[in-house]
């Protein structure tokens, strides 16, 4: 049986480590019965002097409902909303990153 909390933590950590070149980084803290995502949507936030990136990390494809919530989230112009999906299919392996 797969522990979904541990799997999510590993993916968020992988995303966080991949963005090590940013001077400011923040990753959500996982609790067993509590959702600590920023705005209830984003798992990783990174920033530099010009912009801030808000990233939702997913295993597999992101469903339409989550994409709509992220696109409806109001943020300043210098903020970028992204979804990183880790895919393991015949056609595509690795991160699929897209801006919402």
Rosetta silent file (secondary structure, phi, psi, omega in degrees, C-alpha in Angstrom):
SEQUENCE: XXXXXXXXXXXXXXXXXXXXXXXXXXXXXXXXXXXXXXXXXXXXXXXXXXXXXXXXXXXXXXXXXXXXXXXXXXXXXXXXXXXXXXXXXXXXXXXXXXXX
SCORE:     score description
SCORE:     0.000 S_00000001
   1 L     0.000  134.880 -177.633    0.000    0.000    0.000 S_00000001
   2 L   -87.941  131.487  174.712    1.328    3.420   -0.965 S_00000001
   3 L   -85.411  108.187 -174.075    1.465    6.132    1.692 S_00000001
   4 H   -65.746  -33.513  179.897    0.099    9.159   -0.199 S_00000001
   5 H   -65.765  -45.413  179.298    1.426   11.694    2.321 S_00000001
   6 H   -65.951  -39.052  179.175    4.996   10.392    1.998 S_00000001
   7 H   -64.006  -44.470  177.383    4.714   10.224   -1.781 S_00000001
   8 H   -62.759  -41.250  178.275    3.483   13.821   -1.932 S_00000001
   9 H   -61.379  -44.147  179.586    6.267   14.945    0.386 S_00000001
  10 H   -61.007  -41.773  179.572    8.898   13.265   -1.816 S_00000001
  11 H   -67.445  -42.286  177.886    7.557   14.983   -4.949 S_00000001
  12 H   -63.566  -40.094  178.012    7.387   18.389   -3.274 S_00000001
  13 H   -64.300  -40.661  177.658   10.943   17.935   -1.981 S_00000001
  14 H   -62.086  -43.647  176.920   12.115   16.982   -5.479 S_00000001
  15 H   -63.565  -45.597 -179.648   10.501   20.128   -6.919 S_00000001
  16 H   -59.710  -44.442 -179.812   11.924   22.241   -4.075 S_00000001
  17 H   -68.355  -32.372  178.890   15.438   20.880   -4.632 S_00000001
  18 H   -67.116  -23.996 -178.822   15.201   21.467   -8.381 S_00000001
  19 L  -101.600   31.191 -175.942   14.606   25.174   -7.683 S_00000001
  20 L   -65.502  -19.633 -178.769   17.672   25.539   -5.433 S_00000001
  21 L   -75.192  -10.221  176.692   19.018   28.444   -7.508 S_00000001
  22 L   -79.686  138.182 -178.415   16.264   30.743   -6.171 S_00000001
  23 L   -70.246  -29.159 -178.952   17.353   32.835   -3.170 S_00000001
  24 E  -121.811  123.021 -179.603   13.980   32.501   -1.394 S_00000001
  25 E  -136.637  145.779  178.210   12.177   29.152   -1.222 S_00000001
  26 E  -144.169  134.524  178.987    9.268   27.854    0.839 S_00000001
  27 E  -126.547  143.860 -179.628    7.697   24.382    0.921 S_00000001
  28 L   -65.252  153.871  176.841    4.543   23.327    2.704 S_00000001
  29 L  -102.781  129.517 -178.150    4.749   21.320    5.879 S_00000001
  30 L   -90.904  134.266  171.316    2.713   18.118    5.887 S_00000001
  31 E  -123.985  153.514 -174.037    0.576   17.086    8.831 S_00000001
  32 L   -61.053  -42.433 -174.714   -1.430   13.901    8.998 S_00000001
  33 L  -118.566   19.047 -173.482   -4.866   15.483    9.329 S_00000001
  34 E  -136.591  138.976  177.136   -4.252   19.061    8.208 S_00000001
  35 L   -98.205  118.082 -175.839   -3.838   20.794    4.848 S_00000001
  36 L  -110.530   11.979 -179.490   -1.123   23.454    5.053 S_00000001
  37 L   -59.652  145.646  178.400   -0.934   24.375    1.338 S_00000001
  38 E   -68.255  124.291 -174.750   -0.630   28.092    0.621 S_00000001
  39 L    59.734   15.705 -176.088   -4.141   29.364   -0.249 S_00000001
  40 L    71.413   11.792 -174.339   -5.133   25.692   -0.189 S_00000001
  41 L  -128.838  -37.318 -167.989   -3.596   25.374   -3.664 S_00000001
  42 E  -109.430  138.917 -177.438    0.187   25.716   -3.798 S_00000001
  43 L   -97.876  -34.888 -176.332    2.861   23.387   -2.427 S_00000001
  44 E  -131.434  136.774  176.063    6.079   25.251   -3.266 S_00000001
  45 E  -128.614  128.710  176.486    6.773   28.996   -3.488 S_00000001
  46 E  -129.703  152.192 -176.935   10.038   30.423   -4.796 S_00000001
  47 E  -148.173  153.056  167.727   11.037   34.026   -5.348 S_00000001
  48 L  -137.030 -163.935 -174.972   13.768   36.284   -6.599 S_00000001
  49 L   -70.283  -24.105 -174.608   13.937   40.060   -7.117 S_00000001
  50 L  -100.554  -31.868 -176.241   11.734   40.074  -10.239 S_00000001
  51 L  -152.403  167.208  177.599    9.013   37.466   -9.702 S_00000001
  52 E  -125.285  132.349  179.300    7.385   34.918   -7.402 S_00000001
  53 E  -110.043  124.074  175.800    6.452   31.409   -8.576 S_00000001
  54 E  -105.174  121.172 -171.092    3.559   29.542   -6.927 S_00000001
  55 E  -122.798  129.979  171.360    3.727   25.845   -7.796 S_00000001
  56 E  -101.094  125.961 -178.359    1.195   23.031   -7.359 S_00000001
  57 E  -104.107  129.885 -178.733    2.867   19.588   -7.474 S_00000001
  58 E  -131.857  150.098  169.004    0.822   16.605   -8.708 S_00000001
  59 E   -96.089  120.520 -176.823    1.376   12.932   -9.390 S_00000001
  60 L    80.174 -162.502 -175.704   -0.169   12.235  -12.771 S_00000001
  61 L   -79.490  144.429  177.861   -2.538   14.626  -14.479 S_00000001
  62 L   -83.444  134.879 -178.669   -4.140   17.529  -12.631 S_00000001
  63 L   -77.197  161.503 -173.919   -7.932   17.496  -12.706 S_00000001
  64 H   -61.087  -36.517 -177.830   -9.984   20.312  -14.235 S_00000001
  65 H   -62.394  -44.060  179.387  -11.382   21.475  -10.884 S_00000001
  66 H   -67.447  -40.446  178.802   -7.927   22.207   -9.424 S_00000001
  67 H   -61.083  -41.412  178.632   -6.827   23.973  -12.629 S_00000001
  68 H   -65.733  -41.853  177.714   -9.890   26.242  -12.432 S_00000001
  69 H   -61.107  -42.709 -179.969   -9.241   27.058   -8.761 S_00000001
  70 H   -66.923  -42.906 -179.056   -5.629   27.968   -9.543 S_00000001
  71 H   -67.947  -28.492  178.917   -6.550   30.090  -12.563 S_00000001
  72 H   -83.515   -9.693  179.309   -9.226   31.940  -10.509 S_00000001
  73 L   -70.488  122.949 -178.021   -6.761   32.714   -7.697 S_00000001
  74 L   -85.875  120.224  177.653   -5.990   36.449   -7.793 S_00000001
  75 L  -133.265  158.319  177.367   -2.298   37.272   -7.459 S_00000001
  76 L   -61.281  165.082 -175.091   -0.221   40.342   -8.358 S_00000001
  77 L   -63.341  -28.253 -178.454    1.225   40.663  -11.877 S_00000001
  78 L   -83.757    7.840  179.325    4.741   39.610  -10.877 S_00000001
  79 E  -101.865  140.358  179.879    3.442   36.221   -9.657 S_00000001
  80 E  -117.153  127.994  177.856    3.452   33.093  -11.804 S_00000001
  81 E  -101.564  125.242 -176.758    1.048   30.211  -11.111 S_00000001
  82 E  -130.368  155.434  170.965    2.347   26.816  -12.249 S_00000001
  83 E  -123.762  125.827  175.560    1.352   23.162  -12.132 S_00000001
  84 E  -109.802  116.548  179.345    4.089   20.517  -12.135 S_00000001
  85 E  -110.495  127.051  176.050    2.789   17.048  -12.960 S_00000001
  86 E   -91.462  112.884 -175.796    5.072   14.039  -12.599 S_00000001
  87 E  -110.592  142.370  175.113    4.084   11.669  -15.394 S_00000001
  88 E  -134.390   76.479  178.500    5.165    8.093  -15.999 S_00000001
  89 L  -120.379  174.608  177.309    3.497    7.035  -19.239 S_00000001
  90 L   -64.330  -36.219 -175.562    4.757    5.446  -22.438 S_00000001
  91 L   -80.878  -35.037 -171.549    4.606    8.796  -24.192 S_00000001
  92 L  -142.771  131.353  175.525    6.025   11.064  -21.487 S_00000001
  93 E  -129.843  132.967  178.069    8.270   10.538  -18.463 S_00000001
  94 E   113.795 -165.937 -177.898    9.291   13.252  -16.023 S_00000001
  95 E   -74.406  133.933  168.635    7.949   16.662  -15.060 S_00000001
  96 E  -112.742  111.040 -174.130    5.290   18.259  -17.215 S_00000001
  97 E  -110.005  131.694  174.549    5.313   21.928  -16.242 S_00000001
  98 E  -145.431  147.790 -179.703    2.743   24.458  -17.368 S_00000001
  99 E   -90.201  135.520 -179.269    1.754   27.970  -16.411 S_00000001
 100 L   -99.829    0.000    0.000   -1.886   28.578  -15.566 S_00000001
